[in-house]
Amino acid sequence: MKTSRAAAGLVLAAGLLTTALPAQAATVATATARTTASPAATAAGPSLNLPDAPNARDIGGYRTLTGSTVRTGLVFRSDALNKLDPAEVATLGALGPLTVVDFRGPDEIAAAPDVLPTDATYLNLPVYNPQSDLYTLLNQTIDGGPAVQQQVLGNGKNVQIMENYYRWMVTDPTARAQFATALTDIADSSGPVLYHCSAGKDRTGWMSAILLTILGVPAPTVYQDYLASNTDLAASNQALLAELEHIGLVTDPALLQPMLGVQTDYLSVAFLQADISYGSFDGFVSQGLGLDQHTLAEIRARLLTSPLARTR
């Protein structure tokens, strides 16, 4: 159904359904501890105040463990930019000649192409699996109506789908390569960089968590930046669910809510998978992403108020 496909495409990410890893319970505390092992979190980065891209914000302004600060005005995270009006496009243009990194897959882009300033450089780095696409699965599930939604998403399967997706972003070689390319572009760019997906919460959320952790931002702050998407997207998610209920496609919105927002456990699963696959977050960065010390130094020199050594 066209209505549900368009609505879901505004907020849902594309990814992969995988099999849950066994024997995780004993090590979940390792990732969860990241949320409490560092100084108190601060507020989310400054919003770009784009009504039609409510999750668009600066990743800067955060203090690091060594007392440095992440510079503002250089790197931004966002949801899709397909609905921007001329005034919003002008707001983006005022940031400088942007490099826009789009993590969406081809179906998402075809349904909602970005509207950008004329001097922006656009780079598509799709993080999706063409054989098992979450964007397609969710659209088909919504189109199937309440019975199909209960079958696919009920009994905790909605949360399991999201957690498996976060594991996939760590274990899939293509996904890792796309995130690594985006990080390298940030290191090499002479102007501001904005990266985004559809809702700006999952692919964009993991990308931001990687980047802020590389910069030495305390873990509670990394999580707070990640969870800020729930606040930024609350109104649009509520409107989406109300519309789907109104047209009769959804009778139990609670089945969709875990997929429209983010949860602490989702990000913890990604960090945990990085530890499982590579021994540590540092191992994930060096081996999984293939980033060398020169690139990491360039990222820190560009984004921190002073070049600082890795502190994690």
C-alpha positions in Angstrom: 0.0 0.0 0.0 1.5 3.3 -1.0 0.4 5.2 2.1 2.2 2.9 4.5 5.3 2.5 2.4 5.8 6.3 2.2 5.1 6.8 5.9 7.4 4.0 7.0 10.1 5.1 4.7 10.4 8.4 6.5 11.6 6.9 9.8 12.8 3.3 9.3 16.3 2.2 8.7 17.4 -0.5 6.2 19.4 -3.4 7.5 19.7 -7.2 8.0 17.9 -9.8 10.0 20.5 -12.2 11.6 20.4 -15.0 14.1 20.9 -13.9 17.7 24.3 -14.7 19.2 24.3 -17.4 21.9 25.5 -16.9 25.4 25.5 -13.2 25.5 23.8 -12.6 28.8 27.0 -13.0 30.8 28.8 -10.3 28.9 26.1 -7.8 28.4 27.3 -6.0 31.5 30.5 -5.2 29.7 28.8 -3.0 27.2 26.2 -1.7 29.6 28.9 -0.5 32.0 30.0 2.0 29.4 26.9 4.1 30.3 28.0 4.5 34.0 31.8 4.2 34.0 32.5 7.8 32.9 31.6 11.4 34.0 28.0 12.5 33.8 26.5 13.0 30.4 25.7 16.5 28.9 22.9 17.7 26.7 22.7 16.7 23.0 24.6 18.7 20.4 23.0 21.9 19.1 20.0 21.4 16.9 20.0 22.7 13.3 16.3 23.7 13.9 15.0 22.2 10.7 11.3 21.5 11.2 11.3 19.0 8.3 14.5 17.2 9.5 13.9 17.3 13.3 16.8 15.0 14.1 19.4 17.3 12.4 22.0 18.4 14.9 25.7 19.2 15.5 27.8 16.5 17.0 30.0 19.1 18.7 30.0 20.8 22.0 30.8 17.7 24.1 33.6 17.6 26.6 36.1 14.7 26.4 37.6 12.6 29.2 40.8 14.8 28.9 38.9 18.1 29.1 39.0 19.0 25.4 35.8 19.9 23.6 34.5 18.6 20.3 34.3 21.5 17.9 31.0 22.7 16.6 30.2 23.6 13.0 32.2 20.8 11.5 30.2 17.6 11.6 26.5 17.1 11.7 24.1 14.2 12.0 20.6 14.1 10.6 17.5 12.3 9.4 16.5 12.4 5.7 16.7 15.7 4.0 14.0 15.1 1.4 11.3 17.5 2.8 13.4 20.6 3.3 11.8 23.9 2.2 13.8 26.7 0.7 14.5 28.3 4.1 15.8 25.1 5.5 18.0 24.5 2.5 19.4 28.0 3.1 20.1 27.1 6.7 22.2 24.1 5.4 23.8 26.3 2.9 24.9 28.8 5.6 27.0 26.0 7.2 29.4 26.2 4.3 30.0 23.9 1.3 28.7 20.7 2.8 29.7 17.2 2.1 26.5 15.1 2.6 27.0 11.4 3.3 23.8 9.4 2.8 23.8 5.9 4.4 20.4 5.0 2.9 19.8 2.2 0.4 18.5 2.7 -3.2 14.8 2.1 -2.4 14.9 4.7 0.4 16.6 7.3 -1.8 14.2 6.7 -4.7 11.3 7.2 -2.3 12.7 10.3 -0.7 15.7 12.0 -2.4 17.6 14.7 -0.5 17.0 18.3 -1.2 20.3 20.0 -0.8 22.1 23.4 -1.4 23.5 23.7 -4.9 27.1 23.8 -3.6 26.7 20.6 -1.5 28.8 17.5 -2.5 26.6 14.3 -2.2 28.1 10.9 -1.4 26.0 7.8 -1.1 27.5 5.1 1.1 24.6 2.7 1.4 24.5 0.6 4.6 21.9 -2.0 3.7 21.6 -5.6 2.7 19.9 -6.1 -0.7 19.0 -9.7 0.2 17.5 -9.0 3.6 16.4 -5.4 3.8 14.7 -4.1 7.0 13.2 -1.2 5.1 11.4 -3.7 2.8 10.5 -6.0 5.7 8.9 -3.3 7.7 6.9 -1.9 4.8 5.6 -5.4 4.0 4.8 -6.0 7.6 2.8 -2.7 7.9 1.0 -3.4 4.7 0.1 -6.8 5.9 -2.0 -5.3 8.7 -2.4 -6.1 12.4 -2.3 -9.9 12.1 1.0 -9.9 10.2 2.4 -7.3 12.5 1.7 -9.5 15.5 3.2 -12.5 13.8 6.4 -10.7 12.7 6.9 -8.2 15.6 5.0 -9.7 18.6 6.5 -11.5 21.6 9.6 -9.4 21.7 10.6 -10.0 18.1 10.5 -6.3 17.3 13.3 -5.7 19.8 15.2 -8.8 18.6 15.1 -7.5 15.0 16.6 -4.2 16.1 19.3 -5.8 18.2 20.2 -8.2 15.4 20.4 -5.2 13.1 22.9 -3.5 15.4 25.0 -6.6 15.5 24.9 -6.7 11.7 26.3 -3.2 11.4 29.4 -4.4 13.2 29.8 -7.9 11.6 29.0 -7.0 7.9 32.1 -6.1 5.9 30.3 -3.8 3.6 28.6 -1.9 6.4 32.0 -1.5 8.2 33.6 -0.3 5.0 31.0 2.4 4.5 31.4 3.7 8.0 35.1 3.7 7.6 34.8 5.7 4.4 32.7 8.3 6.1 35.2 8.6 8.9 38.0 9.0 6.5 36.1 11.7 4.6 35.6 13.5 7.9 39.4 13.3 8.5 40.2 14.6 5.0 37.5 17.2 4.5 38.3 20.8 4.5 34.6 21.8 5.0 31.6 20.7 7.1 30.3 17.1 6.8 26.7 16.0 7.4 25.9 12.3 7.5 22.4 10.8 7.7 20.1 7.9 7.0 16.3 7.9 7.1 15.4 8.6 10.7 19.0 9.6 11.7 18.9 7.1 14.6 20.3 3.7 13.8 23.0 3.9 11.1 23.6 7.5 11.9 23.4 6.7 15.7 26.1 4.0 15.4 28.2 6.2 13.2 28.0 9.0 15.8 28.8 6.6 18.7 31.9 5.4 16.8 33.1 9.0 16.1 32.4 10.4 19.6 34.1 7.4 21.2 37.2 7.8 18.9 37.3 11.4 20.1 37.3 10.4 23.8 33.8 11.6 24.7 32.6 9.9 27.9 30.4 6.9 27.3 27.3 8.3 29.2 27.5 11.3 26.8 27.8 9.1 23.8 24.6 7.3 24.9 22.8 10.5 25.7 23.6 11.8 22.2 22.3 8.5 20.8 19.1 8.6 22.9 18.3 12.2 22.0 16.8 10.8 18.8 13.8 9.7 20.8 13.1 13.3 21.8 13.8 14.7 18.3 11.6 12.2 16.6 8.8 12.0 19.1 6.3 14.2 17.3 6.8 12.7 13.8 6.6 9.2 15.2 3.4 10.0 17.0 2.0 11.5 13.8 3.0 8.4 11.8 1.4 6.0 14.2 -1.7 8.0 14.4 -2.0 8.0 10.6 -1.4 4.3 10.4 -4.1 3.7 13.0 -6.5 6.1 11.3 -6.3 4.2 8.0 -6.6 0.9 9.7 -3.2 -0.6 9.1 -2.2 -0.6 12.8 -4.2 -1.5 15.8 -1.3 -2.1 18.3 1.2 0.7 17.9 3.4 -0.7 20.7 4.6 -3.3 18.2 6.2 -0.6 16.0 7.4 1.7 18.7 10.7 -0.2 19.4 11.5 0.2 15.7 10.7 3.9 15.5 12.9 4.9 18.4 16.2 3.8 20.0 17.0 2.0 23.2 20.1 1.9 25.3 20.3 -1.9 24.7 20.6 -1.4 21.0 23.8 0.6 21.2 25.1 -1.7 23.9 24.6 -4.6 21.6 26.7 -2.9 19.0 29.5 -2.1 21.4 29.3 -5.7 22.8 29.6 -7.1 19.3 32.6 -5.0 18.6 34.2 -6.4 21.7 33.2 -10.0 20.8 34.5 -9.7 17.2 37.6 -7.7 17.7 38.5 -7.9 21.4 37.9 -4.3 22.2 36.6 -1.1 20.7 40.1 -0.2 19.7 40.4 -3.5 17.9 37.1 -2.8 16.1 38.4 0.6 14.9 41.8 -0.7 13.7 40.9 -4.1 12.4 37.1 -3.9 11.7 37.1 -0.4 10.2 40.8 -0.5 9.1 41.5 3.0 10.3 45.2 3.7 10.9 46.7 5.9 13.5 47.3 8.7 11.0 43.6 8.9 10.1 42.6 8.8 13.8 45.0 11.6 14.6 43.6 13.6 11.7 40.1 13.2 13.0 41.1 14.2 16.5 43.2 17.2 15.3 40.3 18.4 13.2 37.4 17.9 15.6 39.0 18.6 19.1 40.0 21.9 20.5 43.5 20.6 20.7 45.1 17.4 19.3 44.9 14.8 22.1 46.0 11.2 22.4 43.4 8.4 22.4 42.0 8.2 26.0 39.5 5.4 25.9 
